[in-house]
Amino acid sequence: MGGVGEPGRGPGPREGPAQLGAPLPIYRWEQIRAHDLPGDKWLVIERRVYDISRWAQRHPGGSRLIGHHGAEDATDAFRAFHQDLNFVRKFLQPLLIGELAPEEPSQDGPQNVQLIEDFRALRRAAEDMKLFEADPTFFALLLGHILAMEVLAWLIIYLLGPGWVPSTLAALILAISQPVPSSVPAMPPSCALLTPPLAQAQCWCLQHDLGHASIFRKSRWNHVAQQFVMGQLKGFSAHWWNFRHFQHHAKPNIFHKDPDVTVAPVFLLGESSVEYGKKKRRYLPYNHQHLYFFLIGPPLLTLVNFEVENLAYMLVCLQWTDLLWAASFYSRFFLSYVPFYGVPGALLLFVAVRVLESHWFVWITQMNHIPKEIGHEKHRDWASSQLAATCNVEPSFFNDWFSGHLNFQIEHHLFPTMPRHNYRRVAPLVKALCAKHGLHYEVKPFLTALVDIIGSLKKSGDVWLDAYLHQ
């Protein structure tokens, strides 16, 4: 393996960590590119070369997340995912094996160096503006909003009685704040169906904030709180969610790296449409996938796919703490509703909640991604890769609340640890960066974004059919 003064040598036996005070070995990109294999992964951060082959399994974000950046410059990804860089650099030091040769560019491949530098300057400006600091007032107002809704719902029932109209109104108000407690037996049972789905949807938003460590300054506090919200309030594993979601952020809309778009052979997206068509693969009528999407997409994602995958992850990865939290959710849910509905009714309620929740989840999360570019790894810089895979939805009070501020998907992907209340403030800076470099900063009306999901599926299905018939 190339050392100082030997940058041209090819890869050889694995080097150990660089010795403290000793000159660092020098490497070229052509050597680094050879180390992107299972069990043999190098990456570059701030022009330093790290061998993560053995350590990747202990990476808190999962081995796949860090492995997706194998043989790449991961500087911007490193900064995007970590709050306290000085603390994390302590873990990098034992993995350091060398540095890039002085004549080598910081990025491998034909990337826009000026865009990269401008994006890093934008990030420094956001840090100077303290946009990565959570505003206690924002979260205090959220808490006050929840308490006010609780009081308002109680007053409606108290003053108007437990009739259908006031009960339905109270149920909807309570749904915004939290699940209906079992201490409201006067509500007609059918109205309770309205309550949990919206509450569950808002729990997704909260645990998402916590998963990105954007609320508390200490990562540990965010993680513990996320385990409670994800486990006790939703019945899922926080570790499972982070394992999936961080990969999505690292390589959005990249096949085999982003779990959200690796959905073939059920649905074909982007470049997979041409591949399946050319290879004459027809497991389903893909030219009609925009129609059967309504049958197996939004209704079943959280009810079937997430439930099975989540349970399998907890058992295979021995996440016993998450399993106990999830068990506490199911215990609370059925203890609360079996007295009103019996076991069959409680099961039906659970299915209804998951199906309605699934509709919210699919439409809100996919309206920013499926209509965008989906394909194989292009090895773009951080800013370009995130902008190619995301778009925004017009901001409004309703859109911001209903989507948990994920209508600012571009800002969220560029700065995943930024508290969501600051997306509006950083958006003008991002727009200016895009305008300077000719990048498309796409913003859509809410309904247009939803319709575009179906249009994108239809377009991919038509591309598959054309390739299938004419190749």
Number of C-alpha atoms within 10 A of each C-alpha: 16 18 17 13 11 14 18 14 14 14 16 9 6 11 15 11 15 17 11 9 6 7 12 19 21 21 28 21 20 15 17 23 17 15 19 18 13 9 14 17 25 26 26 26 21 14 19 19 25 24 26 24 21 13 15 19 15 10 15 12 18 17 18 17 24 23 25 20 22 26 25 26 24 22 19 18 21 19 17 20 18 16 19 12 12 9 10 12 11 10 12 15 13 17 19 24 23 23 22 22 19 11 7 13 15 20 22 19 13 10 15 13 13 10 18 17 11 15 21 15 12 17 22 12 14 18 13 10 12 13 21 22 17 19 15 11 9 13 13 11 11 13 13 12 13 17 14 14 20 19 12 15 20 17 14 16 21 11 9 11 14 18 12 13 14 19 23 22 16 24 24 22 23 27 25 21 23 21 19 23 11 13 8 12 13 11 20 16 15 11 16 23 20 22 23 26 25 23 22 26 23 21 20 20 18 17 24 20 21 25 26 23 25 21 24 17 14 12 17 11 14 19 19 14 19 24 25 21 23 28 24 22 23 23 25 26 29 29 24 19 17 18 19 18 20 22 24 19 21 24 26 27 29 24 21 16 23 22 18 19 22 19 14 13 14 16 22 25 29 25 17 22 27 22 16 21 22 17 11 15 14 13 11 13 13 26 19 15 23 20 14 14 16 13 11 13 20 19 22 21 18 23 19 16 11 16 16 11 13 20 19 13 17 20 12 8 11 11 16 12 15 24 21 14 23 24 16 17 21 17 13 13 22 19 15 16 20 15 13 15 15 12 14 10 16 19 16 13 22 19 17 18 22 24 20 22 25 24 19 19 20 17 17 20 15 18 26 26 22 24 23 20 18 21 19 15 15 10 17 18 23 21 23 19 21 22 22 20 22 27 26 22 25 15 18 12 8 10 18 17 14 18 20 21 23 23 29 24 24 27 26 22 24 23 24 24 24 27 23 25 18 19 21 13 14 19 15 11 17 20 16 14 18 18 12 11 12 9 15 13 17 15 18 17 13 17 10 11 25 18 13 18 22 19 15 17 25 20 19 25 25 19 23 28 22 16 18 19 10 8 10
